[in-house]
Amino acid sequence: MVGGGVVAARKVRWLVEVQAAVEVVSPDLCEELQSLAAEGALTYKARTFQRDDVAGAALIIAATDDRSVNIEVAEAAGLHNIPVNAVDDAELSTVIFPSIVDRDPITVAISSAGESPTLARWIRARIEVLLPQNTGWFAGFLGDKRRALKALGEEPPRSFWEALVEAGPERAVETFETLRSTPDTREVGQVAIVGAGPGDPELLTIKAMQLLQSADLVLYDNLVNREVLSYARRDAEQRYVGKKRAFDGTLQEDINRQLFEAAEAGLNVVRLKGGDPFIFGRGGEEIATLAGRGIPCVVVPGITAALGASSYAGIPLTYRNVALSVRFITGHVARGSQALNWSELAQPDQTLVFYMGLFRLAQITEDLQEAGVDGQMPVALVENATLPEQRVVEGTISDIAEKAERFEVSGPTVVIIGHVVRFRTA
Ligand SMILES: C[S@@+](CC[C@H](N)C(=O)[O-])C[C@H]1O[C@@H](n2cnc3c(N)ncnc32)[C@H](O)[C@@H]1O
């Protein structure tokens, strides 16, 4: 390594990690290289580069900020036929460092042949997200099993390994056992009940994305952004099971049946729900059905509409000395119902967030005023939260129902009631 600055340090850190013997030639060293030298992780020649420094090296890196030195280094390396990399200088380099995703023993390398390291890094970040951290462990596991079976004189068909890879690292051990004991029958599949977030596809969790990548069947709701579905495995079946207000779509029992039938047929099912599955999402009922039939099931949380709306509309849900708690409430209750304790909801120092509250907004705001909430209490309607078409309508508890009508608010909307609305920044 010729050069002792932060650019050099970035490369040296990585070389040290893969246990290369590193020698650094430079009149001075940045802090990181000084500490690596102090730890004995590299050897250090404290002087300017001399041509014969390259002798005996397997790889030369020129990382000085003086191009004439880098040229000299590249020439010296060339004379000795040693591969050379001049950082960010494809012209002087005979080798380049691709961006890599390291899941040892699996390595993914991305190179733009020096055209755009930034684009290569961007692609790398996406692949990082798609490959679970335990991919390396998984590769080792598959290797061990292959060797063990070979030693027994067995060579399972390719479909055996495909089924095992398809099962993924989380289920590798049990799938291996099942495939070994009943090689011809598919095991029971798994259902993942996954929160898709409120709309913006980039709010999806990494886990949600990974499960979508390995699903055979995706059952999705009304409120799931179709862009999220593009993360699903290309040949996965995508089935719409949305139900709008008042159950005019597929009934819940029917969804439950579709879930267990698919799992019992051995499919990996993702049940994709808007927001979070356990917040007004009936995730609890689906789990109970699956558990009753002994079908393995995992739940992956999602960002619920209240949180998406709060962040994207710039309204904090709690605020020191102003809102000490926040409540998520369903507005989908029968008229005049005693299901909600209005006097409790009228207590000060809290923020109320109504889901499904648009339809009964006039009733809700009246009930709250009757219970003692001041008519000037600020309210925000956040419609289509986190999506490009997001809209915020602000008002007070006495005029918001009329404003909702006037501005024709009609998309999915959360109603935020409380002094925090005054702190809105976006
Ligand atoms: C049946 S609930 C489902 C809630 C979902 N499980 C969650 O955690 O966000 C449907 C209600 O969520 C709210 N909602 C969902 N997505 C929304 C969005 N992008 N913007 C505003 N409100 C939304 C609306 O109040 C809608 O009526």
PDBQT file of the ligand as one rigid body, heavy atoms in Angstrom, charges set to zero:
ROOT
HETATM    1  C1  LIG A 501     -58.355  -1.955   8.756  1.00  0.00    +0.000 C 
HETATM    2  S1  LIG A 501     -57.306  -0.655   9.247  1.00  0.00    +0.000 S 
HETATM    3  C2  LIG A 501     -55.765  -1.386   8.985  1.00  0.00    +0.000 C 
HETATM    4  C3  LIG A 501     -54.671  -0.727   9.752  1.00  0.00    +0.000 C 
HETATM    5  C4  LIG A 501     -53.312  -1.324   9.477  1.00  0.00    +0.000 C 
HETATM    6  N1  LIG A 501     -53.224  -2.664   9.997  1.00  0.00    +0.000 N 
HETATM    7  C5  LIG A 501     -52.194  -0.473  10.061  1.00  0.00    +0.000 C 
HETATM    8  O1  LIG A 501     -51.486  -0.915  10.978  1.00  0.00    +0.000 OA
HETATM    9  O2  LIG A 501     -52.002   0.659   9.567  1.00  0.00    +0.000 OA
HETATM   10  C6  LIG A 501     -57.504   0.459   7.923  1.00  0.00    +0.000 C 
HETATM   11  C7  LIG A 501     -57.324   1.906   8.352  1.00  0.00    +0.000 C 
HETATM   12  O3  LIG A 501     -55.943   2.200   8.497  1.00  0.00    +0.000 OA
HETATM   13  C8  LIG A 501     -55.713   3.554   8.167  1.00  0.00    +0.000 C 
HETATM   14  N2  LIG A 501     -54.726   3.607   7.076  1.00  0.00    +0.000 N 
HETATM   15  C9  LIG A 501     -54.136   2.593   6.451  1.00  0.00    +0.000 A 
HETATM   16  N3  LIG A 501     -53.252   3.030   5.534  1.00  0.00    +0.000 NA
HETATM   17  C10 LIG A 501     -53.272   4.366   5.603  1.00  0.00    +0.000 A 
HETATM   18  C11 LIG A 501     -52.596   5.406   4.931  1.00  0.00    +0.000 A 
HETATM   19  N4  LIG A 501     -51.658   5.159   3.990  1.00  0.00    +0.000 N 
HETATM   20  N5  LIG A 501     -52.855   6.680   5.263  1.00  0.00    +0.000 NA
HETATM   21  C12 LIG A 501     -53.773   6.970   6.224  1.00  0.00    +0.000 A 
HETATM   22  N6  LIG A 501     -54.445   6.037   6.879  1.00  0.00    +0.000 NA
HETATM   23  C13 LIG A 501     -54.221   4.748   6.582  1.00  0.00    +0.000 A 
HETATM   24  C14 LIG A 501     -57.039   4.153   7.746  1.00  0.00    +0.000 C 
HETATM   25  O4  LIG A 501     -57.607   4.741   8.893  1.00  0.00    +0.000 OA
HETATM   26  C15 LIG A 501     -57.797   2.925   7.341  1.00  0.00    +0.000 C 
HETATM   27  O5  LIG A 501     -59.202   3.144   7.457  1.00  0.00    +0.000 OA
ENDROOT
TORSDOF 0
